[in-house]
Amino acid sequence: MATYEQTRNMAGGHRSGGRLTSLFATLIAAVTEWNDARITRKALSRLSDRQLDDIGLTRGDIDRIAHSRPNW
């Protein structure tokens, strides 16, 4: 009598789970970055032109600053 044994490669299942985790982490990072930019833009928009000038910015700089990454 012949027997048939089926085995599963668990590593393959983990790889696809890893991709899903990576995709989820990328999504969370994108949402976090968007929210940080929104908060920065909102805070800078509340400043007067004089206050912006004191820190070396103009209203036109707000979007650029909100989307830039820190250099530290």
PDB file with SEQRES, HELIX, SHEET and CRYST1 records, atoms N, CA, C and O in Angstrom:
SEQRES   1 A   72  MET ALA THR TYR GLU GLN THR ARG ASN MET ALA GLY GLY          
SEQRES   2 A   72  HIS ARG SER GLY GLY ARG LEU THR SER LEU PHE ALA THR          
SEQRES   3 A   72  LEU ILE ALA ALA VAL THR GLU TRP ASN ASP ALA ARG ILE          
SEQRES   4 A   72  THR ARG LYS ALA LEU SER ARG LEU SER ASP ARG GLN LEU          
SEQRES   5 A   72  ASP ASP ILE GLY LEU THR ARG GLY ASP ILE ASP ARG ILE          
SEQRES   6 A   72  ALA HIS SER ARG PRO ASN TRP                                  
HELIX    1 AA1 MET A   10  SER A   45  1                                  36    
HELIX    2 AA2 ASP A   49  ASP A   54  1                                   6    
HELIX    3 AA3 ARG A   59  ASP A   61  5                                   3    
HELIX    4 AA4 ILE A   62  HIS A   67  1                                   6    
CRYST1    1.000    1.000    1.000  90.00  90.00  90.00 P 1           1          
ATOM      1  N   MET A   1       0.838  -1.164   0.000  1.00  0.00           N  
ATOM      2  CA  MET A   1       0.000   0.000   0.000  1.00  0.00           C  
ATOM      3  C   MET A   1       0.893   1.241   0.000  1.00  0.00           C  
ATOM      4  O   MET A   1       1.876   1.300   0.739  1.00  0.00           O  
ATOM      5  N   ALA A   2       0.556   2.219  -0.819  1.00  0.00           N  
ATOM      6  CA  ALA A   2       1.337   3.448  -0.930  1.00  0.00           C  
ATOM      7  C   ALA A   2       0.769   4.489   0.032  1.00  0.00           C  
ATOM      8  O   ALA A   2      -0.439   4.553   0.260  1.00  0.00           O  
ATOM      9  N   THR A   3       1.642   5.278   0.574  1.00  0.00           N  
ATOM     10  CA  THR A   3       1.207   6.360   1.461  1.00  0.00           C  
ATOM     11  C   THR A   3       1.645   7.686   0.871  1.00  0.00           C  
ATOM     12  O   THR A   3       2.616   7.767   0.119  1.00  0.00           O  
ATOM     13  N   TYR A   4       0.928   8.688   1.221  1.00  0.00           N  
ATOM     14  CA  TYR A   4       1.219  10.039   0.725  1.00  0.00           C  
ATOM     15  C   TYR A   4       1.363  10.953   1.933  1.00  0.00           C  
ATOM     16  O   TYR A   4       0.481  11.006   2.790  1.00  0.00           O  
ATOM     17  N   GLU A   5       2.459  11.657   1.995  1.00  0.00           N  
ATOM     18  CA  GLU A   5       2.683  12.559   3.113  1.00  0.00           C  
ATOM     19  C   GLU A   5       2.793  13.985   2.567  1.00  0.00           C  
ATOM     20  O   GLU A   5       3.589  14.270   1.673  1.00  0.00           O  
ATOM     21  N   GLN A   6       1.983  14.851   3.122  1.00  0.00           N  
ATOM     22  CA  GLN A   6       2.002  16.250   2.669  1.00  0.00           C  
ATOM     23  C   GLN A   6       2.622  17.093   3.775  1.00  0.00           C  
ATOM     24  O   GLN A   6       2.203  17.034   4.931  1.00  0.00           O  
ATOM     25  N   THR A   7       3.606  17.861   3.406  1.00  0.00           N  
ATOM     26  CA  THR A   7       4.231  18.760   4.379  1.00  0.00           C  
ATOM     27  C   THR A   7       4.095  20.182   3.877  1.00  0.00           C  
ATOM     28  O   THR A   7       4.017  20.434   2.675  1.00  0.00           O  
ATOM     29  N   ARG A   8       4.069  21.089   4.807  1.00  0.00           N  
ATOM     30  CA  ARG A   8       3.976  22.504   4.444  1.00  0.00           C  
ATOM     31  C   ARG A   8       5.302  23.181   4.753  1.00  0.00           C  
ATOM     32  O   ARG A   8       5.972  22.870   5.737  1.00  0.00           O  
ATOM     33  N   ASN A   9       5.649  24.093   3.901  1.00  0.00           N  
ATOM     34  CA  ASN A   9       6.848  24.884   4.126  1.00  0.00           C  
ATOM     35  C   ASN A   9       6.432  26.113   4.921  1.00  0.00           C  
ATOM     36  O   ASN A   9       5.866  27.049   4.355  1.00  0.00           O  
ATOM     37  N   MET A  10       6.696  26.127   6.197  1.00  0.00           N  
ATOM     38  CA  MET A  10       6.274  27.224   7.060  1.00  0.00           C  
ATOM     39  C   MET A  10       7.018  28.516   6.730  1.00  0.00           C  
ATOM     40  O   MET A  10       6.494  29.608   6.952  1.00  0.00           O  
ATOM     41  N   ALA A  11       8.217  28.400   6.210  1.00  0.00           N  
ATOM     42  CA  ALA A  11       8.972  29.610   5.884  1.00  0.00           C  
ATOM     43  C   ALA A  11       8.237  30.443   4.841  1.00  0.00           C  
ATOM     44  O   ALA A  11       8.247  31.672   4.912  1.00  0.00           O  
ATOM     45  N   GLY A  12       7.609  29.794   3.883  1.00  0.00           N  
ATOM     46  CA  GLY A  12       6.859  30.518   2.864  1.00  0.00           C  
ATOM     47  C   GLY A  12       5.719  31.311   3.466  1.00  0.00           C  
ATOM     48  O   GLY A  12       5.463  32.444   3.057  1.00  0.00           O  
ATOM     49  N   GLY A  13       5.037  30.730   4.430  1.00  0.00           N  
ATOM     50  CA  GLY A  13       3.955  31.437   5.102  1.00  0.00           C  
ATOM     51  C   GLY A  13       4.462  32.631   5.892  1.00  0.00           C  
ATOM     52  O   GLY A  13       3.812  33.676   5.934  1.00  0.00           O  
ATOM     53  N   HIS A  14       5.604  32.481   6.510  1.00  0.00           N  
ATOM     54  CA  HIS A  14       6.165  33.583   7.288  1.00  0.00           C  
ATOM     55  C   HIS A  14       6.626  34.721   6.392  1.00  0.00           C  
ATOM     56  O   HIS A  14       6.531  35.889   6.772  1.00  0.00           O  
ATOM     57  N   ARG A  15       7.118  34.395   5.222  1.00  0.00           N  
ATOM     58  CA  ARG A  15       7.569  35.444   4.313  1.00  0.00           C  
ATOM     59  C   ARG A  15       6.404  36.341   3.906  1.00  0.00           C  
ATOM     60  O   ARG A  15       6.533  37.565   3.898  1.00  0.00           O  
ATOM     61  N   SER A  16       5.276  35.736   3.572  1.00  0.00           N  
ATOM     62  CA  SER A  16       4.147  36.565   3.171  1.00  0.00           C  
ATOM     63  C   SER A  16       3.637  37.366   4.352  1.00  0.00           C  
ATOM     64  O   SER A  16       3.194  38.502   4.176  1.00  0.00           O  
ATOM     65  N   GLY A  17       3.687  36.802   5.561  1.00  0.00           N  
ATOM     66  CA  GLY A  17       3.320  37.551   6.750  1.00  0.00           C  
ATOM     67  C   GLY A  17       4.284  38.695   7.005  1.00  0.00           C  
ATOM     68  O   GLY A  17       3.886  39.763   7.470  1.00  0.00           O  
ATOM     69  N   GLY A  18       5.544  38.468   6.701  1.00  0.00           N  
ATOM     70  CA  GLY A  18       6.547  39.517   6.849  1.00  0.00           C  
ATOM     71  C   GLY A  18       6.305  40.664   5.890  1.00  0.00           C  
ATOM     72  O   GLY A  18       6.500  41.829   6.236  1.00  0.00           O  
ATOM     73  N   ARG A  19       5.878  40.328   4.683  1.00  0.00           N  
ATOM     74  CA  ARG A  19       5.555  41.376   3.708  1.00  0.00           C  
ATOM     75  C   ARG A  19       4.354  42.182   4.152  1.00  0.00           C  
ATOM     76  O   ARG A  19       4.312  43.399   3.969  1.00  0.00           O  
ATOM     77  N   LEU A  20       3.385  41.512   4.732  1.00  0.00           N  
ATOM     78  CA  LEU A  20       2.198  42.195   5.232  1.00  0.00           C  
ATOM     79  C   LEU A  20       2.576  43.103   6.396  1.00  0.00           C  
ATOM     80  O   LEU A  20       2.096  44.233   6.487  1.00  0.00           O  
ATOM     81  N   THR A  21       3.421  42.619   7.271  1.00  0.00           N  
ATOM     82  CA  THR A  21       3.893  43.430   8.392  1.00  0.00           C  
ATOM     83  C   THR A  21       4.668  44.634   7.892  1.00  0.00           C  
ATOM     84  O   THR A  21       4.507  45.741   8.406  1.00  0.00           O  
ATOM     85  N   SER A  22       5.511  44.420   6.888  1.00  0.00           N  
ATOM     86  CA  SER A  22       6.287  45.519   6.307  1.00  0.00           C  
ATOM     87  C   SER A  22       5.367  46.552   5.654  1.00  0.00           C  
ATOM     88  O   SER A  22       5.585  47.755   5.791  1.00  0.00           O  
ATOM     89  N   LEU A  23       4.354  46.086   4.953  1.00  0.00           N  
ATOM     90  CA  LEU A  23       3.397  46.988   4.323  1.00  0.00           C  
ATOM     91  C   LEU A  23       2.656  47.799   5.389  1.00  0.00           C  
ATOM     92  O   LEU A  23       2.457  49.005   5.243  1.00  0.00           O  
ATOM     93  N   PHE A  24       2.254  47.120   6.455  1.00  0.00           N  
ATOM     94  CA  PHE A  24       1.551  47.797   7.539  1.00  0.00           C  
ATOM     95  C   PHE A  24       2.461  48.832   8.204  1.00  0.00           C  
ATOM     96  O   PHE A  24       2.016  49.939   8.506  1.00  0.00           O  
ATOM     97  N   ALA A  25       3.723  48.485   8.433  1.00  0.00           N  
ATOM     98  CA  ALA A  25       4.680  49.417   9.035  1.00  0.00           C  
ATOM     99  C   ALA A  25       4.899  50.628   8.129  1.00  0.00           C  
ATOM    100  O   ALA A  25       5.005  51.754   8.614  1.00  0.00           O  
ATOM    101  N   THR A  26       4.967  50.404   6.824  1.00  0.00           N  
ATOM    102  CA  THR A  26       5.130  51.500   5.870  1.00  0.00           C  
ATOM    103  C   THR A  26       3.907  52.406   5.887  1.00  0.00           C  
ATOM    104  O   THR A  26       4.037  53.629   5.825  1.00  0.00           O  
ATOM    105  N   LEU A  27       2.732  51.817   5.971  1.00  0.00           N  
ATOM    106  CA  LEU A  27       1.497  52.595   6.038  1.00  0.00           C  
ATOM    107  C   LEU A  27       1.448  53.439   7.311  1.00  0.00           C  
ATOM    108  O   LEU A  27       1.102  54.620   7.263  1.00  0.00           O  
ATOM    109  N   ILE A  28       1.790  52.842   8.432  1.00  0.00           N  
ATOM    110  CA  ILE A  28       1.816  53.572   9.703  1.00  0.00           C  
ATOM    111  C   ILE A  28       2.820  54.716   9.636  1.00  0.00           C  
ATOM    112  O   ILE A  28       2.531  55.814  10.109  1.00  0.00           O  
ATOM    113  N   ALA A  29       3.989  54.479   9.059  1.00  0.00           N  
ATOM    114  CA  ALA A  29       5.009  55.526   8.936  1.00  0.00           C  
ATOM    115  C   ALA A  29       4.508  56.667   8.059  1.00  0.00           C  
ATOM    116  O   ALA A  29       4.747  57.833   8.370  1.00  0.00           O  
ATOM    117  N   ALA A  30       3.821  56.349   6.975  1.00  0.00           N  
ATOM    118  CA  ALA A  30       3.297  57.391   6.076  1.00  0.00           C  
ATOM    119  C   ALA A  30       2.225  58.230   6.772  1.00  0.00           C  
ATOM    120  O   ALA A  30       2.206  59.453   6.637  1.00  0.00           O  
ATOM    121  N   VAL A  31       1.343  57.580   7.508  1.00  0.00           N  
ATOM    122  CA  VAL A  31       0.298  58.312   8.232  1.00  0.00           C  
ATOM    123  C   VAL A  31       0.916  59.177   9.317  1.00  0.00           C  
ATOM    124  O   VAL A  31       0.492  60.315   9.520  1.00  0.00           O  
ATOM    125  N   THR A  32       1.911  58.650  10.013  1.00  0.00           N  
ATOM    126  CA  THR A  32       2.596  59.417  11.053  1.00  0.00           C  
ATOM    127  C   THR A  32       3.293  60.634  10.463  1.00  0.00           C  
ATOM    128  O   THR A  32       3.226  61.727  11.027  1.00  0.00           O  
ATOM    129  N   GLU A  33       3.962  60.447   9.329  1.00  0.00           N  
ATOM    130  CA  GLU A  33       4.652  61.566   8.666  1.00  0.00           C  
ATOM    131  C   GLU A  33       3.649  62.626   8.208  1.00  0.00           C  
ATOM    132  O   GLU A  33       3.893  63.822   8.363  1.00  0.00           O  
ATOM    133  N   TRP A  34       2.529  62.188   7.645  1.00  0.00           N  
ATOM    134  CA  TRP A  34       1.481  63.118   7.213  1.00  0.00           C  
ATOM    135  C   TRP A  34       0.956  63.909   8.412  1.00  0.00           C  
ATOM    136  O   TRP A  34       0.777  65.123   8.323  1.00  0.00           O  
ATOM    137  N   ASN A  35       0.711  63.228   9.528  1.00  0.00           N  
ATOM    138  CA  ASN A  35       0.173  63.907  10.708  1.00  0.00           C  
ATOM    139  C   ASN A  35       1.188  64.892  11.289  1.00  0.00           C  
ATOM    140  O   ASN A  35       0.817  65.989  11.706  1.00  0.00           O  
ATOM    141  N   ASP A  36       2.458  64.508  11.318  1.00  0.00           N  
ATOM    142  CA  ASP A  36       3.493  65.429  11.805  1.00  0.00           C  
ATOM    143  C   ASP A  36       3.545  66.684  10.942  1.00  0.00           C  
ATOM    144  O   ASP A  36       3.663  67.794  11.462  1.00  0.00           O  
ATOM    145  N   ALA A  37       3.457  66.510   9.621  1.00  0.00           N  
ATOM    146  CA  ALA A  37       3.474  67.663   8.711  1.00  0.00           C  
ATOM    147  C   ALA A  37       2.250  68.548   8.949  1.00  0.00           C  
ATOM    148  O   ALA A  37       2.349  69.775   8.921  1.00  0.00           O  
ATOM    149  N   ARG A  38       1.107  67.923   9.180  1.00  0.00           N  
ATOM    150  CA  ARG A  38      -0.126  68.671   9.440  1.00  0.00           C  
ATOM    151  C   ARG A  38      -0.004  69.500  10.718  1.00  0.00           C  
ATOM    152  O   ARG A  38      -0.397  70.666  10.749  1.00  0.00           O  
ATOM    153  N   ILE A  39       0.536  68.900  11.758  1.00  0.00           N  
ATOM    154  CA  ILE A  39       0.707  69.604  13.041  1.00  0.00           C  
ATOM    155  C   ILE A  39       1.689  70.759  12.886  1.00  0.00           C  
ATOM    156  O   ILE A  39       1.449  71.855  13.393  1.00  0.00           O  
ATOM    157  N   THR A  40       2.795  70.514  12.186  1.00  0.00           N  
ATOM    158  CA  THR A  40       3.794  71.568  11.965  1.00  0.00           C  
ATOM    159  C   THR A  40       3.206  72.718  11.166  1.00  0.00           C  
ATOM    160  O   THR A  40       3.381  73.885  11.518  1.00  0.00           O  
ATOM    161  N   ARG A  41       2.505  72.380  10.085  1.00  0.00           N  
ATOM    162  CA  ARG A  41       1.879  73.400   9.239  1.00  0.00           C  
ATOM    163  C   ARG A  41       0.875  74.227  10.044  1.00  0.00           C  
ATOM    164  O   ARG A  41       0.818  75.448   9.902  1.00  0.00           O  
ATOM    165  N   LYS A  42       0.101  73.573  10.872  1.00  0.00           N  
ATOM    166  CA  LYS A  42      -0.904  74.257  11.682  1.00  0.00           C  
ATOM    167  C   LYS A  42      -0.251  75.195  12.704  1.00  0.00           C  
ATOM    168  O   LYS A  42      -0.693  76.328  12.893  1.00  0.00           O  
ATOM    169  N   ALA A  43       0.806  74.706  13.356  1.00  0.00           N  
ATOM    170  CA  ALA A  43       1.503  75.527  14.353  1.00  0.00           C  
ATOM    171  C   ALA A  43       2.171  76.737  13.714  1.00  0.00           C  
ATOM    172  O   ALA A  43       2.087  77.842  14.251  1.00  0.00           O  
ATOM    173  N   LEU A  44       2.829  76.545  12.581  1.00  0.00           N  
ATOM    174  CA  LEU A  44       3.493  77.664  11.907  1.00  0.00           C  
ATOM    175  C   LEU A  44       2.470  78.660  11.346  1.00  0.00           C  
ATOM    176  O   LEU A  44       2.721  79.865  11.315  1.00  0.00           O  
ATOM    177  N   SER A  45       1.338  78.156  10.911  1.00  0.00           N  
ATOM    178  CA  SER A  45       0.304  79.043  10.368  1.00  0.00           C  
ATOM    179  C   SER A  45      -0.290  79.961  11.431  1.00  0.00           C  
ATOM    180  O   SER A  45      -0.803  81.034  11.112  1.00  0.00           O  
ATOM    181  N   ARG A  46      -0.221  79.544  12.682  1.00  0.00           N  
ATOM    182  CA  ARG A  46      -0.750  80.377  13.776  1.00  0.00           C  
ATOM    183  C   ARG A  46       0.168  81.553  14.116  1.00  0.00           C  
ATOM    184  O   ARG A  46      -0.263  82.513  14.755  1.00  0.00           O  
ATOM    185  N   LEU A  47       1.432  81.478  13.690  1.00  0.00           N  
ATOM    186  CA  LEU A  47       2.373  82.553  14.002  1.00  0.00           C  
ATOM    187  C   LEU A  47       2.097  83.771  13.132  1.00  0.00           C  
ATOM    188  O   LEU A  47       1.621  83.658  12.002  1.00  0.00           O  
ATOM    189  N   SER A  48       2.405  84.929  13.682  1.00  0.00           N  
ATOM    190  CA  SER A  48       2.262  86.167  12.903  1.00  0.00           C  
ATOM    191  C   SER A  48       3.428  86.269  11.915  1.00  0.00           C  
ATOM    192  O   SER A  48       4.420  85.550  12.033  1.00  0.00           O  
ATOM    193  N   ASP A  49       3.293  87.171  10.944  1.00  0.00           N  
ATOM    194  CA  ASP A  49       4.387  87.382   9.997  1.00  0.00           C  
ATOM    195  C   ASP A  49       5.649  87.826  10.733  1.00  0.00           C  
ATOM    196  O   ASP A  49       6.756  87.445  10.351  1.00  0.00           O  
ATOM    197  N   ARG A  50       5.493  88.604  11.754  1.00  0.00           N  
ATOM    198  CA  ARG A  50       6.645  89.074  12.546  1.00  0.00           C  
ATOM    199  C   ARG A  50       7.331  87.904  13.245  1.00  0.00           C  
ATOM    200  O   ARG A  50       8.559  87.811  13.244  1.00  0.00           O  
ATOM    201  N   GLN A  51       6.543  87.013  13.841  1.00  0.00           N  
ATOM    202  CA  GLN A  51       7.120  85.850  14.512  1.00  0.00           C  
ATOM    203  C   GLN A  51       7.823  84.929  13.510  1.00  0.00           C  
ATOM    204  O   GLN A  51       8.894  84.393  13.795  1.00  0.00           O  
ATOM    205  N   LEU A  52       7.217  84.754  12.352  1.00  0.00           N  
ATOM    206  CA  LEU A  52       7.867  83.946  11.317  1.00  0.00           C  
ATOM    207  C   LEU A  52       9.186  84.584  10.890  1.00  0.00           C  
ATOM    208  O   LEU A  52      10.188  83.891  10.710  1.00  0.00           O  
ATOM    209  N   ASP A  53       9.181  85.892  10.731  1.00  0.00           N  
ATOM    210  CA  ASP A  53      10.399  86.607  10.353  1.00  0.00           C  
ATOM    211  C   ASP A  53      11.473  86.445  11.425  1.00  0.00           C  
ATOM    212  O   ASP A  53      12.656  86.327  11.104  1.00  0.00           O  
ATOM    213  N   ASP A  54      11.073  86.439  12.685  1.00  0.00           N  
ATOM    214  CA  ASP A  54      12.030  86.263  13.786  1.00  0.00           C  
ATOM    215  C   ASP A  54      12.772  84.924  13.703  1.00  0.00           C  
ATOM    216  O   ASP A  54      13.927  84.818  14.114  1.00  0.00           O  
ATOM    217  N   ILE A  55      12.101  83.920  13.174  1.00  0.00           N  
ATOM    218  CA  ILE A  55      12.768  82.611  13.053  1.00  0.00           C  
ATOM    219  C   ILE A  55      13.255  82.349  11.618  1.00  0.00           C  
ATOM    220  O   ILE A  55      13.630  81.230  11.267  1.00  0.00           O  
ATOM    221  N   GLY A  56      13.236  83.404  10.809  1.00  0.00           N  
ATOM    222  CA  GLY A  56      13.801  83.318   9.466  1.00  0.00           C  
ATOM    223  C   GLY A  56      12.905  82.650   8.432  1.00  0.00           C  
ATOM    224  O   GLY A  56      13.399  82.089   7.454  1.00  0.00           O  
ATOM    225  N   LEU A  57      11.598  82.705   8.638  1.00  0.00           N  
ATOM    226  CA  LEU A  57      10.664  82.079   7.697  1.00  0.00           C  
ATOM    227  C   LEU A  57       9.665  83.090   7.158  1.00  0.00           C  
ATOM    228  O   LEU A  57       9.473  84.166   7.725  1.00  0.00           O  
ATOM    229  N   THR A  58       9.035  82.720   6.054  1.00  0.00           N  
ATOM    230  CA  THR A  58       7.916  83.488   5.519  1.00  0.00           C  
ATOM    231  C   THR A  58       6.741  82.519   5.385  1.00  0.00           C  
ATOM    232  O   THR A  58       6.908  81.311   5.548  1.00  0.00           O  
ATOM    233  N   ARG A  59       5.574  83.042   5.093  1.00  0.00           N  
ATOM    234  CA  ARG A  59       4.395  82.176   4.907  1.00  0.00           C  
ATOM    235  C   ARG A  59       4.633  81.159   3.788  1.00  0.00           C  
ATOM    236  O   ARG A  59       4.147  80.030   3.845  1.00  0.00           O  
ATOM    237  N   GLY A  60       5.381  81.575   2.781  1.00  0.00           N  
ATOM    238  CA  GLY A  60       5.669  80.673   1.668  1.00  0.00           C  
ATOM    239  C   GLY A  60       6.554  79.496   2.035  1.00  0.00           C  
ATOM    240  O   GLY A  60       6.605  78.511   1.299  1.00  0.00           O  
ATOM    241  N   ASP A  61       7.252  79.580   3.163  1.00  0.00           N  
ATOM    242  CA  ASP A  61       8.132  78.496   3.603  1.00  0.00           C  
ATOM    243  C   ASP A  61       7.394  77.402   4.373  1.00  0.00           C  
ATOM    244  O   ASP A  61       7.939  76.316   4.567  1.00  0.00           O  
ATOM    245  N   ILE A  62       6.183  77.666   4.806  1.00  0.00           N  
ATOM    246  CA  ILE A  62       5.497  76.759   5.729  1.00  0.00           C  
ATOM    247  C   ILE A  62       5.338  75.350   5.153  1.00  0.00           C  
ATOM    248  O   ILE A  62       5.671  74.379   5.833  1.00  0.00           O  
ATOM    249  N   ASP A  63       4.847  75.212   3.938  1.00  0.00           N  
ATOM    250  CA  ASP A  63       4.672  73.866   3.362  1.00  0.00           C  
ATOM    251  C   ASP A  63       6.002  73.139   3.203  1.00  0.00           C  
ATOM    252  O   ASP A  63       6.098  71.944   3.478  1.00  0.00           O  
ATOM    253  N   ARG A  64       7.026  73.864   2.758  1.00  0.00           N  
ATOM    254  CA  ARG A  64       8.345  73.235   2.585  1.00  0.00           C  
ATOM    255  C   ARG A  64       8.885  72.747   3.925  1.00  0.00           C  
ATOM    256  O   ARG A  64       9.404  71.635   4.021  1.00  0.00           O  
ATOM    257  N   ILE A  65       8.764  73.569   4.948  1.00  0.00           N  
ATOM    258  CA  ILE A  65       9.257  73.202   6.278  1.00  0.00           C  
ATOM    259  C   ILE A  65       8.454  72.028   6.838  1.00  0.00           C  
ATOM    260  O   ILE A  65       9.024  71.118   7.439  1.00  0.00           O  
ATOM    261  N   ALA A  66       7.157  72.044   6.648  1.00  0.00           N  
ATOM    262  CA  ALA A  66       6.291  70.983   7.184  1.00  0.00           C  
ATOM    263  C   ALA A  66       6.640  69.621   6.593  1.00  0.00           C  
ATOM    264  O   ALA A  66       6.506  68.603   7.273  1.00  0.00           O  
ATOM    265  N   HIS A  67       7.083  69.588   5.342  1.00  0.00           N  
ATOM    266  CA  HIS A  67       7.373  68.308   4.688  1.00  0.00           C  
ATOM    267  C   HIS A  67       8.851  67.936   4.706  1.00  0.00           C  
ATOM    268  O   HIS A  67       9.218  66.865   4.221  1.00  0.00           O  
ATOM    269  N   SER A  68       9.708  68.797   5.256  1.00  0.00           N  
ATOM    270  CA  SER A  68      11.132  68.460   5.294  1.00  0.00           C  
ATOM    271  C   SER A  68      11.414  67.540   6.481  1.00  0.00           C  
ATOM    272  O   SER A  68      10.697  67.542   7.481  1.00  0.00           O  
ATOM    273  N   ARG A  69      12.453  66.776   6.340  1.00  0.00           N  
ATOM    274  CA  ARG A  69      12.857  65.864   7.419  1.00  0.00           C  
ATOM    275  C   ARG A  69      13.936  66.534   8.259  1.00  0.00           C  
ATOM    276  O   ARG A  69      14.744  67.302   7.737  1.00  0.00           O  
ATOM    277  N   PRO A  70      13.954  66.248   9.558  1.00  0.00           N  
ATOM    278  CA  PRO A  70      14.980  66.849  10.403  1.00  0.00           C  
ATOM    279  C   PRO A  70      16.376  66.358  10.028  1.00  0.00           C  
ATOM    280  O   PRO A  70      16.542  65.237   9.547  1.00  0.00           O  
ATOM    281  N   ASN A  71      17.358  67.193  10.249  1.00  0.00           N  
ATOM    282  CA  ASN A  71      18.751  66.851   9.917  1.00  0.00           C  
ATOM    283  C   ASN A  71      19.555  66.445  11.143  1.00  0.00           C  
ATOM    284  O   ASN A  71      20.766  66.666  11.171  1.00  0.00           O  
ATOM    285  N   TRP A  72      18.942  65.876  12.132  1.00  0.00           N  
ATOM    286  CA  TRP A  72      19.681  65.454  13.315  1.00  0.00           C  
ATOM    287  C   TRP A  72      19.744  64.003  13.423  1.00  0.00           C  
ATOM    288  O   TRP A  72      20.334  63.479  14.368  1.00  0.00           O  
TER     289      TRP A  72                                                      
END                                                                             
